[in-house]
């Protein structure tokens, strides 16, 4: 099993490269269509995109096994929320890959009677749910880091020999200080700055959050839940693929566990 996982990891690296090329073709085709490019060029890009998609489906054969192995490892995580999120995410990825394998078999003619549209919709549903759970995990990680940062700042302030005394919260909304932002706006601004600071100090979380945020528009568009068009989907696909490649080339950027 371990040998298969190691072999499959090499295929996943290739898949990310083909994925970037596939969505680049989609984005380029959309751009050229808007600029009234030649029909032959548009057809060539469309055919190339389809071939890249089929190649990626071939490279993903057997990915269900690795997803199930990842789910088995996630069961032993001590944090209950992370354990739940990661296990559910990996299980949904396993189902997504399994449905994707069926679509590949239908496209290659191995099983000509396969309803490709139905299985494709099923795969994107599992993909969407996996991304939603992954985003939930990212937000949970962010909340943990923000809470840790808030406790650190509080301890740092209390241990300071000359702590600065901020005005009470009700002063922010008093008529005398009307030039200051309202209390709610000040609270939002403070938390926004804290989010930016925490993400800047944690590049793996920032990268994973951006990647999942871009990816989620792909199944939303394919399932018709939130149609955005090939241009936007192509741009999101290229962006998330580049971020995924960065995580492969720089392992320290991969969010753990």
Secondary structure, DSSP 8 states (H G I E B T S, - for coil): -HHHHHHHHHHHHHHHHHHHHHHHHHHHHHHHHHTT--HHHHHHHHHHHHHHHHHHHHHTTTHHHHHHHHHHHHTT-SSHHHHHHHHHHHHHHHHHHHHHHHHHHHHHTTTTT--HHHHHHHHHHHHHHHHHHHHHHHHHHHHHHHHHHHHHHHHHHHT-TT------GGGGGSGGGTTS--HHHHHHHHHHHHHHHHHHT-HHHHHHHHHHHHHHHHHHHHTTSS---HHHHHHHHHHHHHHHHHHHHSGGGS---
